[in-house]
Amino acid sequence: MAVEGAVGLGMAGRGVTLVLRTSWSNCSSWVRAKEIVAIRVYDCRAFTSPRISGFRPSIK
């Protein structure tokens, strides 16, 4: 259970980093505000999404 949470947290962190990088290149404060909301929604979904919380890499 702890490992699954750590994987979800890592993926959420990557998503936040990606959005923050793109936000600095935009001049519009409205765009930044929308991205901040998107980060919060993404974080909530990252911990409740069955795809991420049940993520297990398959090695072929």
PDB file of N, H, CA, C and O in Angstrom:
ATOM      1  N   MET A   1       0.828  -1.188   0.000  1.00  0.00           N
ATOM      2  CA  MET A   1       0.000   0.000   0.000  1.00  0.00           C
ATOM      3  C   MET A   1       0.876   1.258   0.000  1.00  0.00           C
ATOM      4  O   MET A   1       0.589   2.216  -0.718  1.00  0.00           O
ATOM      5  N   ALA A   2       1.927   1.254   0.794  1.00  0.00           N
ATOM      6  H   ALA A   2       2.161   0.476   1.377  1.00  0.00           H
ATOM      7  CA  ALA A   2       2.813   2.416   0.861  1.00  0.00           C
ATOM      8  C   ALA A   2       3.523   2.631  -0.466  1.00  0.00           C
ATOM      9  O   ALA A   2       3.737   3.771  -0.876  1.00  0.00           O
ATOM     10  N   VAL A   3       3.889   1.551  -1.139  1.00  0.00           N
ATOM     11  H   VAL A   3       3.715   0.624  -0.805  1.00  0.00           H
ATOM     12  CA  VAL A   3       4.574   1.656  -2.424  1.00  0.00           C
ATOM     13  C   VAL A   3       3.651   2.258  -3.465  1.00  0.00           C
ATOM     14  O   VAL A   3       4.069   3.112  -4.247  1.00  0.00           O
ATOM     15  N   GLU A   4       2.389   1.818  -3.485  1.00  0.00           N
ATOM     16  H   GLU A   4       2.049   1.123  -2.850  1.00  0.00           H
ATOM     17  CA  GLU A   4       1.439   2.358  -4.450  1.00  0.00           C
ATOM     18  C   GLU A   4       1.247   3.850  -4.234  1.00  0.00           C
ATOM     19  O   GLU A   4       1.173   4.608  -5.201  1.00  0.00           O
ATOM     20  N   GLY A   5       1.163   4.288  -2.973  1.00  0.00           N
ATOM     21  H   GLY A   5       1.222   3.672  -2.187  1.00  0.00           H
ATOM     22  CA  GLY A   5       1.020   5.711  -2.670  1.00  0.00           C
ATOM     23  C   GLY A   5       2.231   6.497  -3.135  1.00  0.00           C
ATOM     24  O   GLY A   5       2.098   7.612  -3.638  1.00  0.00           O
ATOM     25  N   ALA A   6       3.414   5.916  -2.966  1.00  0.00           N
ATOM     26  H   ALA A   6       3.522   5.010  -2.556  1.00  0.00           H
ATOM     27  CA  ALA A   6       4.640   6.589  -3.391  1.00  0.00           C
ATOM     28  C   ALA A   6       4.672   6.736  -4.902  1.00  0.00           C
ATOM     29  O   ALA A   6       5.108   7.768  -5.412  1.00  0.00           O
ATOM     30  N   VAL A   7       4.218   5.723  -5.625  1.00  0.00           N
ATOM     31  H   VAL A   7       3.863   4.885  -5.211  1.00  0.00           H
ATOM     32  CA  VAL A   7       4.169   5.797  -7.086  1.00  0.00           C
ATOM     33  C   VAL A   7       3.200   6.886  -7.510  1.00  0.00           C
ATOM     34  O   VAL A   7       3.504   7.671  -8.408  1.00  0.00           O
ATOM     35  N   GLY A   8       2.026   6.943  -6.868  1.00  0.00           N
ATOM     36  H   GLY A   8       1.779   6.305  -6.138  1.00  0.00           H
ATOM     37  CA  GLY A   8       1.039   7.980  -7.182  1.00  0.00           C
ATOM     38  C   GLY A   8       1.605   9.359  -6.915  1.00  0.00           C
ATOM     39  O   GLY A   8       1.397  10.280  -7.705  1.00  0.00           O
ATOM     40  N   LEU A   9       2.323   9.514  -5.804  1.00  0.00           N
ATOM     41  H   LEU A   9       2.492   8.766  -5.162  1.00  0.00           H
ATOM     42  CA  LEU A   9       2.904  10.793  -5.451  1.00  0.00           C
ATOM     43  C   LEU A   9       3.960  11.206  -6.466  1.00  0.00           C
ATOM     44  O   LEU A   9       4.030  12.373  -6.852  1.00  0.00           O
ATOM     45  N   GLY A  10       4.785  10.251  -6.901  1.00  0.00           N
ATOM     46  H   GLY A  10       4.728   9.303  -6.588  1.00  0.00           H
ATOM     47  CA  GLY A  10       5.819  10.546  -7.886  1.00  0.00           C
ATOM     48  C   GLY A  10       5.231  11.000  -9.204  1.00  0.00           C
ATOM     49  O   GLY A  10       5.737  11.936  -9.823  1.00  0.00           O
ATOM     50  N   MET A  11       4.169  10.345  -9.639  1.00  0.00           N
ATOM     51  H   MET A  11       3.758   9.585  -9.136  1.00  0.00           H
ATOM     52  CA  MET A  11       3.532  10.715 -10.891  1.00  0.00           C
ATOM     53  C   MET A  11       2.864  12.077 -10.762  1.00  0.00           C
ATOM     54  O   MET A  11       2.897  12.872 -11.702  1.00  0.00           O
ATOM     55  N   ALA A  12       2.262  12.355  -9.622  1.00  0.00           N
ATOM     56  H   ALA A  12       2.235  11.709  -8.859  1.00  0.00           H
ATOM     57  CA  ALA A  12       1.630  13.662  -9.401  1.00  0.00           C
ATOM     58  C   ALA A  12       2.692  14.748  -9.398  1.00  0.00           C
ATOM     59  O   ALA A  12       2.484  15.831  -9.945  1.00  0.00           O
ATOM     60  N   GLY A  13       3.825  14.460  -8.784  1.00  0.00           N
ATOM     61  H   GLY A  13       3.994  13.580  -8.339  1.00  0.00           H
ATOM     62  CA  GLY A  13       4.920  15.427  -8.750  1.00  0.00           C
ATOM     63  C   GLY A  13       5.423  15.765 -10.135  1.00  0.00           C
ATOM     64  O   GLY A  13       5.725  16.924 -10.420  1.00  0.00           O
ATOM     65  N   ARG A  14       5.519  14.768 -11.003  1.00  0.00           N
ATOM     66  H   ARG A  14       5.274  13.827 -10.771  1.00  0.00           H
ATOM     67  CA  ARG A  14       5.950  15.017 -12.375  1.00  0.00           C
ATOM     68  C   ARG A  14       4.955  15.897 -13.108  1.00  0.00           C
ATOM     69  O   ARG A  14       5.340  16.797 -13.855  1.00  0.00           O
ATOM     70  N   GLY A  15       3.684  15.635 -12.895  1.00  0.00           N
ATOM     71  H   GLY A  15       3.371  14.904 -12.289  1.00  0.00           H
ATOM     72  CA  GLY A  15       2.648  16.447 -13.541  1.00  0.00           C
ATOM     73  C   GLY A  15       2.701  17.888 -13.076  1.00  0.00           C
ATOM     74  O   GLY A  15       2.552  18.807 -13.881  1.00  0.00           O
ATOM     75  N   VAL A  16       2.912  18.093 -11.787  1.00  0.00           N
ATOM     76  H   VAL A  16       3.032  17.346 -11.133  1.00  0.00           H
ATOM     77  CA  VAL A  16       2.999  19.450 -11.240  1.00  0.00           C
ATOM     78  C   VAL A  16       4.213  20.158 -11.799  1.00  0.00           C
ATOM     79  O   VAL A  16       4.122  21.328 -12.170  1.00  0.00           O
ATOM     80  N   THR A  17       5.355  19.479 -11.872  1.00  0.00           N
ATOM     81  H   THR A  17       5.429  18.528 -11.571  1.00  0.00           H
ATOM     82  CA  THR A  17       6.569  20.084 -12.406  1.00  0.00           C
ATOM     83  C   THR A  17       6.372  20.505 -13.850  1.00  0.00           C
ATOM     84  O   THR A  17       6.795  21.592 -14.243  1.00  0.00           O
ATOM     85  N   LEU A  18       5.741  19.662 -14.638  1.00  0.00           N
ATOM     86  H   LEU A  18       5.398  18.779 -14.319  1.00  0.00           H
ATOM     87  CA  LEU A  18       5.502  19.963 -16.046  1.00  0.00           C
ATOM     88  C   LEU A  18       4.629  21.197 -16.195  1.00  0.00           C
ATOM     89  O   LEU A  18       4.927  22.079 -17.001  1.00  0.00           O
ATOM     90  N   VAL A  19       3.553  21.264 -15.423  1.00  0.00           N
ATOM     91  H   VAL A  19       3.311  20.548 -14.769  1.00  0.00           H
ATOM     92  CA  VAL A  19       2.644  22.416 -15.510  1.00  0.00           C
ATOM     93  C   VAL A  19       3.335  23.681 -15.028  1.00  0.00           C
ATOM     94  O   VAL A  19       3.154  24.743 -15.624  1.00  0.00           O
ATOM     95  N   LEU A  20       4.122  23.592 -13.963  1.00  0.00           N
ATOM     96  H   LEU A  20       4.269  22.730 -13.479  1.00  0.00           H
ATOM     97  CA  LEU A  20       4.813  24.776 -13.455  1.00  0.00           C
ATOM     98  C   LEU A  20       5.833  25.297 -14.461  1.00  0.00           C
ATOM     99  O   LEU A  20       5.986  26.509 -14.606  1.00  0.00           O
ATOM    100  N   ARG A  21       6.524  24.417 -15.148  1.00  0.00           N
ATOM    101  H   ARG A  21       6.400  23.432 -15.030  1.00  0.00           H
ATOM    102  CA  ARG A  21       7.486  24.852 -16.159  1.00  0.00           C
ATOM    103  C   ARG A  21       6.802  25.623 -17.277  1.00  0.00           C
ATOM    104  O   ARG A  21       7.308  26.655 -17.718  1.00  0.00           O
ATOM    105  N   THR A  22       5.664  25.135 -17.738  1.00  0.00           N
ATOM    106  H   THR A  22       5.253  24.297 -17.380  1.00  0.00           H
ATOM    107  CA  THR A  22       4.961  25.814 -18.822  1.00  0.00           C
ATOM    108  C   THR A  22       4.351  27.121 -18.341  1.00  0.00           C
ATOM    109  O   THR A  22       4.219  28.058 -19.129  1.00  0.00           O
ATOM    110  N   SER A  23       3.977  27.212 -17.071  1.00  0.00           N
ATOM    111  H   SER A  23       4.085  26.451 -16.431  1.00  0.00           H
ATOM    112  CA  SER A  23       3.334  28.431 -16.567  1.00  0.00           C
ATOM    113  C   SER A  23       4.300  29.610 -16.561  1.00  0.00           C
ATOM    114  O   SER A  23       3.878  30.747 -16.771  1.00  0.00           O
ATOM    115  N   TRP A  24       5.563  29.368 -16.331  1.00  0.00           N
ATOM    116  H   TRP A  24       5.907  28.444 -16.161  1.00  0.00           H
ATOM    117  CA  TRP A  24       6.519  30.471 -16.286  1.00  0.00           C
ATOM    118  C   TRP A  24       6.752  31.069 -17.665  1.00  0.00           C
ATOM    119  O   TRP A  24       7.169  32.223 -17.761  1.00  0.00           O
ATOM    120  N   SER A  25       6.501  30.334 -18.717  1.00  0.00           N
ATOM    121  H   SER A  25       6.162  29.397 -18.638  1.00  0.00           H
ATOM    122  CA  SER A  25       6.713  30.856 -20.066  1.00  0.00           C
ATOM    123  C   SER A  25       5.524  31.673 -20.558  1.00  0.00           C
ATOM    124  O   SER A  25       5.625  32.336 -21.590  1.00  0.00           O
ATOM    125  N   ASN A  26       4.393  31.640 -19.839  1.00  0.00           N
ATOM    126  H   ASN A  26       4.311  31.101 -19.001  1.00  0.00           H
ATOM    127  CA  ASN A  26       3.205  32.407 -20.221  1.00  0.00           C
ATOM    128  C   ASN A  26       3.191  33.742 -19.487  1.00  0.00           C
ATOM    129  O   ASN A  26       3.570  33.823 -18.318  1.00  0.00           O
ATOM    130  N   CYS A  27       2.752  34.785 -20.180  1.00  0.00           N
ATOM    131  H   CYS A  27       2.444  34.719 -21.129  1.00  0.00           H
ATOM    132  CA  CYS A  27       2.707  36.120 -19.579  1.00  0.00           C
ATOM    133  C   CYS A  27       1.364  36.407 -18.914  1.00  0.00           C
ATOM    134  O   CYS A  27       1.281  37.271 -18.040  1.00  0.00           O
ATOM    135  N   SER A  28       0.343  35.714 -19.305  1.00  0.00           N
ATOM    136  H   SER A  28       0.410  35.012 -20.015  1.00  0.00           H
ATOM    137  CA  SER A  28      -1.001  35.995 -18.810  1.00  0.00           C
ATOM    138  C   SER A  28      -1.216  35.422 -17.411  1.00  0.00           C
ATOM    139  O   SER A  28      -0.997  34.234 -17.175  1.00  0.00           O
ATOM    140  N   SER A  29      -1.648  36.281 -16.486  1.00  0.00           N
ATOM    141  H   SER A  29      -1.827  37.246 -16.677  1.00  0.00           H
ATOM    142  CA  SER A  29      -1.924  35.808 -15.126  1.00  0.00           C
ATOM    143  C   SER A  29      -3.164  34.920 -15.104  1.00  0.00           C
ATOM    144  O   SER A  29      -3.285  34.054 -14.239  1.00  0.00           O
ATOM    145  N   TRP A  30      -4.098  35.126 -16.055  1.00  0.00           N
ATOM    146  H   TRP A  30      -3.999  35.830 -16.758  1.00  0.00           H
ATOM    147  CA  TRP A  30      -5.295  34.289 -16.143  1.00  0.00           C
ATOM    148  C   TRP A  30      -4.895  32.858 -16.487  1.00  0.00           C
ATOM    149  O   TRP A  30      -5.445  31.906 -15.934  1.00  0.00           O
ATOM    150  N   VAL A  31      -3.949  32.709 -17.389  1.00  0.00           N
ATOM    151  H   VAL A  31      -3.502  33.482 -17.838  1.00  0.00           H
ATOM    152  CA  VAL A  31      -3.479  31.372 -17.763  1.00  0.00           C
ATOM    153  C   VAL A  31      -2.818  30.708 -16.561  1.00  0.00           C
ATOM    154  O   VAL A  31      -3.023  29.519 -16.318  1.00  0.00           O
ATOM    155  N   ARG A  32      -2.040  31.456 -15.818  1.00  0.00           N
ATOM    156  H   ARG A  32      -1.873  32.422 -16.015  1.00  0.00           H
ATOM    157  CA  ARG A  32      -1.388  30.902 -14.615  1.00  0.00           C
ATOM    158  C   ARG A  32      -2.421  30.465 -13.589  1.00  0.00           C
ATOM    159  O   ARG A  32      -2.279  29.413 -12.966  1.00  0.00           O
ATOM    160  N   ALA A  33      -3.460  31.273 -13.414  1.00  0.00           N
ATOM    161  H   ALA A  33      -3.576  32.127 -13.920  1.00  0.00           H
ATOM    162  CA  ALA A  33      -4.512  30.924 -12.451  1.00  0.00           C
ATOM    163  C   ALA A  33      -5.200  29.624 -12.854  1.00  0.00           C
ATOM    164  O   ALA A  33      -5.481  28.779 -12.004  1.00  0.00           O
ATOM    165  N   LYS A  34      -5.473  29.461 -14.152  1.00  0.00           N
ATOM    166  H   LYS A  34      -5.245  30.147 -14.843  1.00  0.00           H
ATOM    167  CA  LYS A  34      -6.110  28.224 -14.624  1.00  0.00           C
ATOM    168  C   LYS A  34      -5.194  27.030 -14.408  1.00  0.00           C
ATOM    169  O   LYS A  34      -5.664  25.941 -14.077  1.00  0.00           O
ATOM    170  N   GLU A  35      -3.895  27.221 -14.590  1.00  0.00           N
ATOM    171  H   GLU A  35      -3.513  28.105 -14.858  1.00  0.00           H
ATOM    172  CA  GLU A  35      -2.949  26.120 -14.407  1.00  0.00           C
ATOM    173  C   GLU A  35      -2.841  25.725 -12.935  1.00  0.00           C
ATOM    174  O   GLU A  35      -2.674  24.547 -12.619  1.00  0.00           O
ATOM    175  N   ILE A  36      -2.934  26.703 -12.037  1.00  0.00           N
ATOM    176  H   ILE A  36      -3.069  27.660 -12.293  1.00  0.00           H
ATOM    177  CA  ILE A  36      -2.902  26.392 -10.602  1.00  0.00           C
ATOM    178  C   ILE A  36      -4.111  25.543 -10.227  1.00  0.00           C
ATOM    179  O   ILE A  36      -3.995  24.593  -9.452  1.00  0.00           O
ATOM    180  N   VAL A  37      -5.267  25.887 -10.780  1.00  0.00           N
ATOM    181  H   VAL A  37      -5.361  26.658 -11.409  1.00  0.00           H
ATOM    182  CA  VAL A  37      -6.471  25.085 -10.540  1.00  0.00           C
ATOM    183  C   VAL A  37      -6.278  23.691 -11.112  1.00  0.00           C
ATOM    184  O   VAL A  37      -6.666  22.703 -10.489  1.00  0.00           O
ATOM    185  N   ALA A  38      -5.675  23.604 -12.308  1.00  0.00           N
ATOM    186  H   ALA A  38      -5.360  24.407 -12.814  1.00  0.00           H
ATOM    187  CA  ALA A  38      -5.429  22.305 -12.942  1.00  0.00           C
ATOM    188  C   ALA A  38      -4.505  21.450 -12.083  1.00  0.00           C
ATOM    189  O   ALA A  38      -4.689  20.235 -12.004  1.00  0.00           O
ATOM    190  N   ILE A  39      -3.523  22.059 -11.443  1.00  0.00           N
ATOM    191  H   ILE A  39      -3.374  23.046 -11.507  1.00  0.00           H
ATOM    192  CA  ILE A  39      -2.605  21.322 -10.566  1.00  0.00           C
ATOM    193  C   ILE A  39      -3.381  20.707  -9.406  1.00  0.00           C
ATOM    194  O   ILE A  39      -3.193  19.539  -9.068  1.00  0.00           O
ATOM    195  N   ARG A  40      -4.254  21.510  -8.805  1.00  0.00           N
ATOM    196  H   ARG A  40      -4.407  22.460  -9.080  1.00  0.00           H
ATOM    197  CA  ARG A  40      -5.013  21.018  -7.652  1.00  0.00           C
ATOM    198  C   ARG A  40      -5.934  19.880  -8.044  1.00  0.00           C
ATOM    199  O   ARG A  40      -6.047  18.891  -7.319  1.00  0.00           O
ATOM    200  N   VAL A  41      -6.596  20.010  -9.189  1.00  0.00           N
ATOM    201  H   VAL A  41      -6.504  20.813  -9.778  1.00  0.00           H
ATOM    202  CA  VAL A  41      -7.489  18.945  -9.665  1.00  0.00           C
ATOM    203  C   VAL A  41      -6.676  17.705  -9.985  1.00  0.00           C
ATOM    204  O   VAL A  41      -7.076  16.593  -9.641  1.00  0.00           O
ATOM    205  N   TYR A  42      -5.530  17.887 -10.647  1.00  0.00           N
ATOM    206  H   TYR A  42      -5.206  18.790 -10.928  1.00  0.00           H
ATOM    207  CA  TYR A  42      -4.676  16.760 -11.017  1.00  0.00           C
ATOM    208  C   TYR A  42      -4.190  16.027  -9.768  1.00  0.00           C
ATOM    209  O   TYR A  42      -4.190  14.796  -9.733  1.00  0.00           O
ATOM    210  N   ASP A  43      -3.775  16.779  -8.739  1.00  0.00           N
ATOM    211  H   ASP A  43      -3.775  17.779  -8.767  1.00  0.00           H
ATOM    212  CA  ASP A  43      -3.307  16.159  -7.497  1.00  0.00           C
ATOM    213  C   ASP A  43      -4.403  15.317  -6.860  1.00  0.00           C
ATOM    214  O   ASP A  43      -4.146  14.200  -6.409  1.00  0.00           O
ATOM    215  N   CYS A  44      -5.622  15.842  -6.819  1.00  0.00           N
ATOM    216  H   CYS A  44      -5.831  16.749  -7.184  1.00  0.00           H
ATOM    217  CA  CYS A  44      -6.735  15.094  -6.219  1.00  0.00           C
ATOM    218  C   CYS A  44      -7.017  13.820  -7.008  1.00  0.00           C
ATOM    219  O   CYS A  44      -7.224  12.755  -6.427  1.00  0.00           O
ATOM    220  N   ARG A  45      -7.022  13.932  -8.318  1.00  0.00           N
ATOM    221  H   ARG A  45      -6.854  14.797  -8.791  1.00  0.00           H
ATOM    222  CA  ARG A  45      -7.313  12.765  -9.156  1.00  0.00           C
ATOM    223  C   ARG A  45      -6.182  11.751  -9.111  1.00  0.00           C
ATOM    224  O   ARG A  45      -6.420  10.549  -9.228  1.00  0.00           O
ATOM    225  N   ALA A  46      -4.952  12.225  -8.941  1.00  0.00           N
ATOM    226  H   ALA A  46      -4.759  13.202  -8.845  1.00  0.00           H
ATOM    227  CA  ALA A  46      -3.805  11.315  -8.921  1.00  0.00           C
ATOM    228  C   ALA A  46      -3.898  10.332  -7.760  1.00  0.00           C
ATOM    229  O   ALA A  46      -3.476   9.182  -7.881  1.00  0.00           O
ATOM    230  N   PHE A  47      -4.447  10.782  -6.637  1.00  0.00           N
ATOM    231  H   PHE A  47      -4.789  11.717  -6.538  1.00  0.00           H
ATOM    232  CA  PHE A  47      -4.528   9.912  -5.469  1.00  0.00           C
ATOM    233  C   PHE A  47      -5.805   9.085  -5.439  1.00  0.00           C
ATOM    234  O   PHE A  47      -5.889   8.110  -4.693  1.00  0.00           O
ATOM    235  N   THR A  48      -6.802   9.461  -6.241  1.00  0.00           N
ATOM    236  H   THR A  48      -6.733  10.253  -6.847  1.00  0.00           H
ATOM    237  CA  THR A  48      -8.062   8.716  -6.235  1.00  0.00           C
ATOM    238  C   THR A  48      -8.255   7.881  -7.491  1.00  0.00           C
ATOM    239  O   THR A  48      -9.136   7.023  -7.536  1.00  0.00           O
ATOM    240  N   SER A  49      -7.437   8.123  -8.515  1.00  0.00           N
ATOM    241  H   SER A  49      -6.720   8.820  -8.479  1.00  0.00           H
ATOM    242  CA  SER A  49      -7.588   7.399  -9.773  1.00  0.00           C
ATOM    243  C   SER A  49      -7.166   5.942  -9.615  1.00  0.00           C
ATOM    244  O   SER A  49      -6.066   5.671  -9.132  1.00  0.00           O
ATOM    245  N   PRO A  50      -8.020   5.001 -10.014  1.00  0.00           N
ATOM    246  CA  PRO A  50      -7.641   3.580  -9.895  1.00  0.00           C
ATOM    247  C   PRO A  50      -6.478   3.215 -10.802  1.00  0.00           C
ATOM    248  O   PRO A  50      -5.730   2.280 -10.515  1.00  0.00           O
ATOM    249  N   ARG A  51      -6.323   3.953 -11.902  1.00  0.00           N
ATOM    250  H   ARG A  51      -6.930   4.713 -12.135  1.00  0.00           H
ATOM    251  CA  ARG A  51      -5.224   3.649 -12.819  1.00  0.00           C
ATOM    252  C   ARG A  51      -3.877   3.943 -12.181  1.00  0.00           C
ATOM    253  O   ARG A  51      -2.921   3.191 -12.372  1.00  0.00           O
ATOM    254  N   ILE A  52      -3.794   5.034 -11.423  1.00  0.00           N
ATOM    255  H   ILE A  52      -4.571   5.644 -11.268  1.00  0.00           H
ATOM    256  CA  ILE A  52      -2.522   5.404 -10.812  1.00  0.00           C
ATOM    257  C   ILE A  52      -2.325   4.675  -9.484  1.00  0.00           C
ATOM    258  O   ILE A  52      -1.237   4.163  -9.221  1.00  0.00           O
ATOM    259  N   SER A  53      -3.367   4.621  -8.638  1.00  0.00           N
ATOM    260  H   SER A  53      -4.251   5.037  -8.852  1.00  0.00           H
ATOM    261  CA  SER A  53      -3.207   3.980  -7.335  1.00  0.00           C
ATOM    262  C   SER A  53      -2.964   2.478  -7.468  1.00  0.00           C
ATOM    263  O   SER A  53      -2.325   1.872  -6.607  1.00  0.00           O
ATOM    264  N   GLY A  54      -3.471   1.880  -8.542  1.00  0.00           N
ATOM    265  H   GLY A  54      -3.990   2.372  -9.241  1.00  0.00           H
ATOM    266  CA  GLY A  54      -3.259   0.457  -8.758  1.00  0.00           C
ATOM    267  C   GLY A  54      -2.175   0.183  -9.787  1.00  0.00           C
ATOM    268  O   GLY A  54      -2.119  -0.898 -10.374  1.00  0.00           O
ATOM    269  N   PHE A  55      -1.320   1.168 -10.000  1.00  0.00           N
ATOM    270  H   PHE A  55      -1.365   2.046  -9.523  1.00  0.00           H
ATOM    271  CA  PHE A  55      -0.289   1.073 -11.028  1.00  0.00           C
ATOM    272  C   PHE A  55       0.746   0.020 -10.673  1.00  0.00           C
ATOM    273  O   PHE A  55       1.323   0.033  -9.586  1.00  0.00           O
ATOM    274  N   ARG A  56       0.969  -0.890 -11.607  1.00  0.00           N
ATOM    275  H   ARG A  56       0.500  -0.901 -12.490  1.00  0.00           H
ATOM    276  CA  ARG A  56       2.024  -1.891 -11.451  1.00  0.00           C
ATOM    277  C   ARG A  56       2.704  -2.062 -12.806  1.00  0.00           C
ATOM    278  O   ARG A  56       2.066  -2.492 -13.767  1.00  0.00           O
ATOM    279  N   PRO A  57       3.976  -1.734 -12.891  1.00  0.00           N
ATOM    280  CA  PRO A  57       4.660  -1.860 -14.185  1.00  0.00           C
ATOM    281  C   PRO A  57       4.740  -3.316 -14.640  1.00  0.00           C
ATOM    282  O   PRO A  57       5.017  -4.215 -13.847  1.00  0.00           O
ATOM    283  N   SER A  58       4.497  -3.527 -15.913  1.00  0.00           N
ATOM    284  H   SER A  58       4.271  -2.796 -16.558  1.00  0.00           H
ATOM    285  CA  SER A  58       4.588  -4.891 -16.450  1.00  0.00           C
ATOM    286  C   SER A  58       5.867  -5.013 -17.266  1.00  0.00           C
ATOM    287  O   SER A  58       6.122  -4.208 -18.162  1.00  0.00           O
ATOM    288  N   ILE A  59       6.656  -6.008 -16.957  1.00  0.00           N
ATOM    289  H   ILE A  59       6.449  -6.663 -16.230  1.00  0.00           H
ATOM    290  CA  ILE A  59       7.922  -6.238 -17.658  1.00  0.00           C
ATOM    291  C   ILE A  59       7.732  -7.404 -18.611  1.00  0.00           C
ATOM    292  O   ILE A  59       7.370  -8.509 -18.206  1.00  0.00           O
ATOM    293  N   LYS A  60       7.983  -7.135 -19.882  1.00  0.00           N
ATOM    294  H   LYS A  60       8.277  -6.237 -20.211  1.00  0.00           H
ATOM    295  CA  LYS A  60       7.804  -8.195 -20.896  1.00  0.00           C
ATOM    296  C   LYS A  60       9.138  -8.735 -21.356  1.00  0.00           C
ATOM    297  O   LYS A  60       9.184  -9.628 -22.202  1.00  0.00           O
TER     298      LYS A  60
END
